[in-house]
Amino acid sequence: MSFNKLIKVLKSEGYEFIHLALTSSTMNDAKLFIKKNNKHCVILADQQKNGKGRRGKKWISPKGNIYCSLSFENNLNIKRHFLYSLVTVISIKMALQYFNAMDIKFKWPNDIFYHNKKFAGVILETVTLEDLYNYIIVGFGINFNTSPSIPDYPTTHIKSFSDVKSTSEFLEHFFKILFKNFENINKKNYDNFIDVYKNSLMYLNKQVKIQVNESLIIKGVIKGINKDGSLLMDNGKEITSIYSGVIKQ
């Protein structure tokens, strides 16, 4: 598979592209690259042995799907870091719309669904180098050719519901969109992205349960998200902000 067009897009933005057949984790690879080279990178793997998911969960990573991490200098206050994840999921949706995939929804905070089946997720980490820049690493996994079979958790893959033909084709369009959206974020054009995310939010205006931790489950109606990325929930008495948790129906 040729990544020439993708490489051209990345080079124009100052990124080095690294393609691996197999790795432990592209997130770990990106950290090592930053510490060694102190520069931007995009690391793509065909397969991961220990892919990272949210809350320490393992991301199942068979060959044939997209496992990617990118690093960049952080230009936002820590309270705004959620915007990088938010813009990444929005950019994935926008890229898929280019390939005629519609009705894509976001499950707060960073999972992506098609017809109530998960096909992608995003995670974010910060890396601080001594006396150097503060970097953000965004990792995303996308079921491209296949999707794992998980009991009581429906999944799908993007070739089953879009016109995309190859990972290189998809990533070329995705990164063009992502870099433009990052540019708007760095210009402090936040509100539009928050509105776009809210309008694609799963369970909006519906009753859900949120598992905050092992002993606490909160019930309420999802009303949207705050400008700090927290979830707005109406518990029947007041609207509260939820900063971390897992949505259960």
C-alpha positions as CSV (number, residue, x, y, z in Angstrom):
1,M,0.0,0.0,0.0
2,S,1.3,3.4,-0.9
3,F,1.2,6.3,1.6
4,N,2.8,8.8,-0.7
5,K,-0.1,11.2,-0.7
6,L,-0.5,11.0,3.1
7,I,3.2,11.6,3.6
8,K,3.0,14.7,1.4
9,V,0.1,16.0,3.6
10,L,2.0,15.3,6.8
11,K,5.3,16.8,5.6
12,S,3.5,20.0,4.6
13,E,2.6,20.4,8.3
14,G,6.0,19.4,9.7
15,Y,5.2,15.8,10.7
16,E,7.4,12.8,10.3
17,F,5.5,9.6,9.3
18,I,6.4,6.2,10.7
19,H,4.6,3.1,9.5
20,L,5.0,-0.1,11.5
21,A,3.8,-3.6,10.7
22,L,3.6,-4.5,14.3
23,T,4.2,-2.7,17.6
24,S,3.3,-2.9,21.2
25,S,1.5,0.5,21.3
26,T,1.6,3.5,19.0
27,M,1.1,5.8,22.0
28,N,4.3,4.4,23.6
29,D,6.1,4.7,20.3
30,A,5.1,8.4,20.0
31,K,6.4,9.1,23.5
32,L,9.7,7.6,22.7
33,F,10.0,9.5,19.4
34,I,9.2,12.8,21.1
35,K,11.8,12.2,23.9
36,K,14.4,11.3,21.3
37,N,13.7,13.8,18.6
38,N,11.6,16.6,20.1
39,K,9.5,17.0,17.0
40,H,6.0,16.1,15.5
41,C,5.3,12.6,14.4
42,V,2.5,10.4,13.2
43,I,2.9,6.7,13.9
44,L,0.7,4.2,12.2
45,A,0.7,0.5,12.9
46,D,-1.0,-2.4,11.1
47,Q,-1.3,-4.3,14.4
48,Q,-0.7,-3.7,18.1
49,K,0.0,-6.1,20.8
50,N,-0.9,-3.9,23.7
51,G,-3.1,-1.1,22.3
52,K,-4.4,1.4,24.8
53,G,-8.0,2.2,25.4
54,R,-9.7,4.6,27.8
55,R,-9.5,4.0,31.5
56,G,-6.6,1.6,31.1
57,K,-8.6,-0.8,29.0
58,K,-6.9,-2.7,26.2
59,W,-7.8,-1.8,22.6
60,I,-8.2,-5.0,20.6
61,S,-5.9,-4.5,17.6
62,P,-6.0,-7.2,14.9
63,K,-4.3,-6.7,11.6
64,G,-6.3,-4.7,9.0
65,N,-7.5,-1.8,11.0
66,I,-6.1,1.7,11.8
67,Y,-4.0,2.2,15.0
68,C,-2.5,5.7,14.9
69,S,-0.9,8.3,17.3
70,L,0.1,11.8,16.5
71,S,2.0,14.3,18.6
72,F,2.0,18.1,18.6
73,E,3.0,21.0,20.8
74,N,0.3,22.0,23.3
75,N,-1.1,25.5,22.8
76,L,-4.0,25.3,25.2
77,N,-4.6,25.6,28.9
78,I,-5.0,22.2,30.6
79,K,-8.7,22.9,31.1
80,R,-9.0,23.0,27.3
81,H,-7.2,19.8,26.5
82,F,-10.4,17.9,25.9
83,L,-10.8,20.0,22.7
84,Y,-8.1,18.0,21.1
85,S,-10.0,14.8,21.6
86,L,-13.3,16.5,20.6
87,V,-11.8,17.8,17.4
88,T,-10.3,14.4,16.5
89,V,-13.6,12.6,16.8
90,I,-15.3,15.4,14.8
91,S,-12.6,15.2,12.1
92,I,-13.0,11.4,11.8
93,K,-16.8,12.0,11.3
94,M,-16.1,14.7,8.7
95,A,-13.6,12.5,6.8
96,L,-16.2,9.6,6.7
97,Q,-18.9,12.0,5.4
98,Y,-16.5,12.6,2.5
99,F,-16.9,8.9,1.8
100,N,-20.7,9.0,2.1
101,A,-21.0,7.7,5.6
102,M,-23.8,9.4,7.5
103,D,-25.6,9.1,10.9
104,I,-22.4,8.9,12.9
105,K,-22.7,9.6,16.6
106,F,-20.4,10.3,19.5
107,K,-20.6,8.5,22.8
108,W,-19.3,10.9,25.4
109,P,-16.4,11.4,25.9
110,N,-14.5,9.9,23.0
111,D,-16.1,6.9,21.3
112,I,-17.6,6.9,17.8
113,F,-20.6,4.9,16.7
114,Y,-22.5,4.0,13.6
115,H,-26.1,2.8,14.1
116,N,-25.4,2.1,17.8
117,K,-22.3,0.0,17.0
118,K,-18.8,1.2,18.0
119,F,-16.1,1.5,15.4
120,A,-13.6,4.0,16.8
121,G,-12.2,5.6,19.9
122,V,-9.8,8.3,20.9
123,I,-7.4,8.8,23.8
124,L,-5.2,11.7,24.8
125,E,-2.0,12.0,26.9
126,T,0.4,14.8,27.7
127,V,4.2,14.5,27.6
128,T,6.4,17.1,29.2
129,L,10.1,17.2,28.3
130,E,12.5,18.8,30.7
131,D,13.2,22.4,29.6
132,L,11.4,21.7,26.4
133,Y,7.9,21.8,25.0
134,N,4.8,20.3,26.5
135,Y,3.4,17.8,23.9
136,I,0.0,16.3,23.4
137,I,-0.3,12.8,22.0
138,V,-3.7,11.9,20.5
139,G,-4.2,8.2,19.8
140,F,-7.1,6.8,17.8
141,G,-8.2,3.3,16.7
142,I,-10.6,2.8,13.9
143,N,-12.1,-0.6,12.9
144,F,-11.4,-0.4,9.1
145,N,-11.7,-4.0,7.6
146,T,-12.9,-5.9,10.6
147,S,-14.5,-5.4,14.0
148,P,-14.0,-7.5,17.2
149,S,-16.7,-9.7,18.6
150,I,-17.4,-8.4,22.1
151,P,-20.3,-9.9,24.2
152,D,-23.1,-7.4,24.8
153,Y,-21.2,-4.7,23.0
154,P,-22.0,-4.3,19.2
155,T,-19.2,-3.2,16.9
156,T,-18.8,-2.5,13.2
157,H,-16.1,-1.4,10.7
158,I,-16.0,1.6,8.3
159,K,-15.7,-0.4,5.1
160,S,-19.1,-1.9,5.8
161,F,-20.9,1.5,5.8
162,S,-18.8,3.9,3.7
163,D,-17.2,4.2,0.2
164,V,-13.6,4.3,1.5
165,K,-11.3,1.9,-0.3
166,S,-8.0,2.0,1.6
167,T,-6.5,3.2,4.9
168,S,-4.1,5.6,3.1
169,E,-7.1,7.2,1.2
170,F,-9.0,7.7,4.5
171,L,-6.0,9.0,6.5
172,E,-5.1,11.5,3.7
173,H,-8.5,13.1,3.9
174,F,-8.7,12.8,7.7
175,F,-5.4,14.6,8.3
176,K,-6.3,17.4,5.9
177,I,-9.5,18.0,7.9
178,L,-7.8,17.6,11.3
179,F,-5.0,20.1,10.7
180,K,-7.5,22.7,9.5
181,N,-9.6,22.1,12.6
182,F,-6.6,22.3,14.9
183,E,-5.8,25.6,13.3
184,N,-9.2,26.9,14.3
185,I,-8.7,25.6,17.8
186,N,-5.4,27.4,18.1
187,K,-7.2,30.6,17.0
188,K,-9.6,30.0,19.9
189,N,-12.6,29.2,17.7
190,Y,-14.0,26.8,20.3
191,D,-17.8,27.2,20.4
192,N,-18.6,25.9,16.9
193,F,-16.8,22.6,17.6
194,I,-18.7,22.2,20.9
195,D,-22.0,22.7,19.1
196,V,-21.1,20.2,16.4
197,Y,-20.1,17.6,19.0
198,K,-23.3,18.2,20.9
199,N,-25.5,17.8,17.8
200,S,-23.9,14.4,17.2
201,L,-24.1,13.2,20.8
202,M,-25.6,9.8,21.5
203,Y,-28.5,9.8,24.1
204,L,-29.1,13.5,23.9
205,N,-32.2,14.3,25.8
206,K,-32.5,10.7,26.9
207,Q,-32.3,9.0,30.3
208,V,-29.1,7.1,31.0
209,K,-27.0,5.8,33.8
210,I,-23.4,6.9,34.2
211,Q,-21.0,4.7,36.2
212,V,-18.7,7.3,37.8
213,N,-16.7,4.7,39.8
214,E,-17.1,1.2,41.2
215,S,-19.6,2.3,43.8
216,L,-21.4,5.3,42.2
217,I,-23.9,5.3,39.4
218,I,-25.7,8.5,38.5
219,K,-29.1,8.6,36.6
220,G,-30.3,11.5,34.6
221,V,-31.1,13.0,31.2
222,I,-28.2,14.1,29.0
223,K,-28.6,17.7,28.0
224,G,-25.3,18.4,26.2
225,I,-21.7,19.3,27.2
226,N,-20.1,22.3,28.9
227,K,-17.3,24.4,27.5
228,D,-14.9,22.5,29.7
229,G,-15.9,19.1,28.1
230,S,-18.0,17.9,31.0
231,L,-21.4,16.2,30.4
232,L,-24.5,18.1,31.4
233,M,-27.1,15.9,33.1
234,D,-30.5,16.7,34.4
235,N,-31.2,14.5,37.5
236,G,-34.7,15.8,37.9
237,K,-33.8,18.4,40.5
238,E,-30.9,20.2,38.9
239,I,-28.5,20.1,36.0
240,T,-25.1,18.8,37.1
241,S,-21.7,18.4,35.4
242,I,-20.1,15.0,35.0
243,Y,-16.4,15.0,34.4
244,S,-15.6,11.3,34.2
245,G,-17.6,8.2,33.8
246,V,-19.0,5.5,31.5
247,I,-22.4,5.8,30.0
248,K,-24.7,2.8,30.6
249,Q,-28.2,2.6,29.1
